[in-house]
Amino acid sequence: NAQEREGVTTTDLIGDDGLNGSTVTDDFADTGYTRFFERTSAASPMASGVISLMLEANPNLGWRDVKEILIRSATQIDPFDPDWVINGAGQHFNHKFGAGLINAEGAVTLATNWANLGPQASLVQEYTNVSYAIPDNDSEGTTMVFDFRRFPALRVEHAVVTASILHPHRGYVALTLVSAQGTRSRLAELHPDINANYESWRFSSVMHWGESSQGEWMLQFADLRALD
């Protein structure tokens, strides 16, 4: 039913090469147009257009400034969704929606008089040859602690975890990163991947954006399904 579908009206490829064609019954009669341009195919160019407007307002923005502005100006959608959290820096995030819906007017307004972020810095802590058993089919799992109390306090932007995990079905393993301020970021969830192992797999999260790195961070591993 056309009334139940959501999409964006735009030009389409000619004839039957695009989304609209001779076999489509609920779109425009002129197959050079469609009203059902949707999902990431639509979101990516629209986000790029908003960023272009931001750079037109302030050509000095760097890529990190663009990210920060989009996060800070985003509109919180479906506010009663249980995945919404307020992180330690007061910013709302959701594992489904990220920081929320891009707000073009808000982003351009914020970009216009923006003071650029300082140089990027990184903190790294590494554990190698570690033997941590992950109990089978146990949601409690096991936890590794990364102590950043003795390091300089940085303002977090990207939290990155590179992990090597031996498991016959890696899709059974859930990984959760908990910041020093208690914000939980689900890096991997139960999913139907029966391939073996994570080998130097890089997980990244912006859910901790604006928090302090100071303190103890925890990485939790849990096997959520019994091994056949």
PLY file of the C-alpha trace (Angstrom):
ply
format ascii 1.0
element vertex 228
property float x
property float y
property float z
element edge 227
property int vertex1
property int vertex2
end_header
0.00 0.00 0.00
1.53 3.32 -1.10
0.10 5.15 1.90
1.95 2.83 4.30
5.38 3.35 2.69
7.69 6.23 3.50
10.12 7.75 1.08
11.51 10.85 -0.60
10.31 12.17 -3.94
13.16 12.58 -6.42
14.20 11.99 -10.02
14.74 8.36 -11.01
16.70 6.49 -13.64
14.99 6.38 -17.02
12.60 3.56 -17.86
12.79 0.37 -15.81
16.36 0.96 -14.59
15.44 2.78 -11.38
13.09 2.34 -8.44
10.06 3.16 -10.57
9.23 1.12 -13.65
6.52 -0.40 -15.77
5.83 -3.16 -13.23
5.43 -0.75 -10.30
1.79 0.10 -9.56
1.96 2.47 -6.57
4.44 5.09 -7.82
4.25 8.01 -10.27
3.00 7.30 -13.77
6.10 9.06 -15.12
8.87 6.52 -14.46
11.47 9.29 -14.57
10.44 10.09 -10.97
9.83 8.14 -7.78
8.34 8.92 -4.42
9.95 5.94 -2.68
13.63 6.87 -2.49
14.44 5.61 1.01
16.81 4.09 3.59
20.57 4.64 3.48
20.45 5.41 -0.23
18.42 8.50 0.64
19.97 9.27 4.03
23.58 9.45 2.81
23.09 12.14 0.14
20.81 14.15 2.42
23.41 14.08 5.20
26.05 15.12 2.67
23.85 18.02 1.62
23.50 19.22 5.22
27.28 19.02 5.68
27.71 21.05 2.49
25.46 23.74 3.98
27.55 23.68 7.17
30.78 24.11 5.19
29.23 26.92 3.18
28.44 28.68 6.46
31.91 27.95 7.86
34.57 26.62 5.43
37.07 26.21 8.29
35.31 23.23 9.86
37.34 20.05 10.22
35.88 16.56 10.04
35.73 16.27 13.84
34.00 19.63 14.08
31.39 18.43 11.59
30.73 15.32 13.70
30.47 17.29 16.92
28.05 19.80 15.41
25.82 17.07 13.97
25.76 15.31 17.37
25.02 18.45 19.36
22.31 19.74 17.04
20.54 16.41 16.37
16.85 16.13 17.19
15.87 13.36 19.59
13.24 11.24 17.84
10.93 8.65 19.39
11.89 9.93 22.86
10.13 7.08 24.66
12.29 4.44 22.99
14.05 2.54 25.84
17.47 2.72 24.15
17.90 6.46 24.78
20.55 7.34 27.35
22.17 10.57 28.46
25.92 10.08 28.53
28.33 11.59 31.06
28.61 14.75 28.96
24.84 15.34 28.86
24.43 14.20 25.24
21.59 11.88 24.24
22.43 8.74 22.29
20.53 5.71 21.09
21.84 2.44 19.62
19.16 2.63 16.93
19.23 6.36 16.12
22.71 7.53 17.17
22.44 11.09 18.44
19.12 11.48 16.63
17.73 13.00 13.45
19.99 15.45 11.60
18.73 18.98 12.09
19.89 21.06 9.11
18.88 24.44 10.53
20.38 23.69 13.94
23.62 22.37 12.43
24.12 25.39 10.17
23.33 27.79 13.01
25.84 26.06 15.27
28.47 25.92 12.52
28.28 29.62 11.72
30.14 30.83 14.83
31.91 27.58 15.69
35.31 27.57 17.41
37.25 24.63 16.01
38.21 21.73 18.25
41.83 21.47 19.34
44.32 18.96 17.94
43.33 15.32 18.22
45.08 13.23 20.89
44.91 9.54 21.73
45.33 7.31 24.76
46.08 3.62 24.30
46.13 0.75 26.76
46.88 -2.78 25.57
46.66 -6.26 27.02
48.32 -9.11 25.12
48.45 -12.88 25.67
45.54 -12.62 28.09
43.60 -15.77 28.99
40.04 -14.80 29.87
37.49 -17.60 29.77
34.03 -16.61 28.51
31.44 -18.90 30.17
29.12 -20.61 27.71
25.54 -19.32 27.61
26.06 -16.95 30.55
24.79 -13.37 30.32
27.03 -12.31 33.22
30.13 -13.13 31.21
33.50 -11.74 32.22
34.96 -8.24 32.50
38.31 -6.62 31.73
39.20 -3.35 33.42
41.24 -0.65 31.69
42.58 1.83 34.22
43.08 5.33 32.80
43.36 7.06 36.18
47.10 7.60 35.81
46.77 9.03 32.29
45.99 12.65 31.40
42.26 13.32 31.22
41.12 13.73 27.63
37.73 14.70 26.27
36.48 11.56 24.54
35.39 11.57 20.93
35.95 8.10 19.48
36.31 5.12 21.81
37.97 2.30 19.91
38.41 -1.32 21.00
40.52 -3.75 18.98
39.79 -7.28 20.18
40.95 -10.80 19.35
38.51 -13.41 20.70
38.64 -17.17 20.20
35.13 -18.56 19.82
33.67 -21.09 17.35
30.63 -18.85 16.70
31.54 -15.20 17.16
27.91 -14.14 16.69
27.15 -15.62 20.09
29.47 -13.16 21.85
28.25 -9.78 23.10
30.76 -7.03 23.84
29.84 -3.99 25.91
32.10 -1.04 26.66
31.34 0.81 29.90
32.98 4.21 30.32
34.37 5.60 33.55
31.15 7.62 33.79
28.94 4.57 33.40
27.75 4.94 29.80
27.25 1.54 28.17
28.02 1.10 24.49
27.00 -2.17 22.85
29.87 -2.96 20.52
28.61 -6.41 19.47
25.30 -8.09 20.11
23.92 -11.59 19.58
23.60 -12.07 15.83
23.47 -14.99 13.35
27.19 -15.15 12.47
28.48 -18.70 12.96
31.98 -17.94 11.71
34.81 -18.42 14.18
36.77 -15.83 16.16
37.31 -12.10 16.14
40.84 -11.49 14.87
42.11 -7.98 15.67
38.55 -6.76 15.11
38.18 -3.00 15.47
35.03 -1.76 17.22
34.36 1.98 17.45
31.76 4.02 19.32
30.89 7.71 19.52
28.39 7.12 22.33
30.89 8.49 24.87
31.46 11.74 22.95
32.27 14.59 25.31
32.90 12.41 28.36
36.20 12.38 30.26
38.63 9.54 29.69
39.71 9.71 33.35
38.94 6.63 35.44
38.31 2.95 34.94
36.72 1.66 31.75
35.32 -1.86 31.53
34.99 -4.21 28.58
32.40 -6.91 29.19
32.27 -10.19 27.25
29.27 -12.49 27.40
28.35 -15.66 25.51
24.58 -15.46 25.02
23.82 -18.84 23.42
24.67 -22.43 24.29
27.24 -23.98 22.00
25.74 -26.80 19.94
0 1
1 2
2 3
3 4
4 5
5 6
6 7
7 8
8 9
9 10
10 11
11 12
12 13
13 14
14 15
15 16
16 17
17 18
18 19
19 20
20 21
21 22
22 23
23 24
24 25
25 26
26 27
27 28
28 29
29 30
30 31
31 32
32 33
33 34
34 35
35 36
36 37
37 38
38 39
39 40
40 41
41 42
42 43
43 44
44 45
45 46
46 47
47 48
48 49
49 50
50 51
51 52
52 53
53 54
54 55
55 56
56 57
57 58
58 59
59 60
60 61
61 62
62 63
63 64
64 65
65 66
66 67
67 68
68 69
69 70
70 71
71 72
72 73
73 74
74 75
75 76
76 77
77 78
78 79
79 80
80 81
81 82
82 83
83 84
84 85
85 86
86 87
87 88
88 89
89 90
90 91
91 92
92 93
93 94
94 95
95 96
96 97
97 98
98 99
99 100
100 101
101 102
102 103
103 104
104 105
105 106
106 107
107 108
108 109
109 110
110 111
111 112
112 113
113 114
114 115
115 116
116 117
117 118
118 119
119 120
120 121
121 122
122 123
123 124
124 125
125 126
126 127
127 128
128 129
129 130
130 131
131 132
132 133
133 134
134 135
135 136
136 137
137 138
138 139
139 140
140 141
141 142
142 143
143 144
144 145
145 146
146 147
147 148
148 149
149 150
150 151
151 152
152 153
153 154
154 155
155 156
156 157
157 158
158 159
159 160
160 161
161 162
162 163
163 164
164 165
165 166
166 167
167 168
168 169
169 170
170 171
171 172
172 173
173 174
174 175
175 176
176 177
177 178
178 179
179 180
180 181
181 182
182 183
183 184
184 185
185 186
186 187
187 188
188 189
189 190
190 191
191 192
192 193
193 194
194 195
195 196
196 197
197 198
198 199
199 200
200 201
201 202
202 203
203 204
204 205
205 206
206 207
207 208
208 209
209 210
210 211
211 212
212 213
213 214
214 215
215 216
216 217
217 218
218 219
219 220
220 221
221 222
222 223
223 224
224 225
225 226
226 227
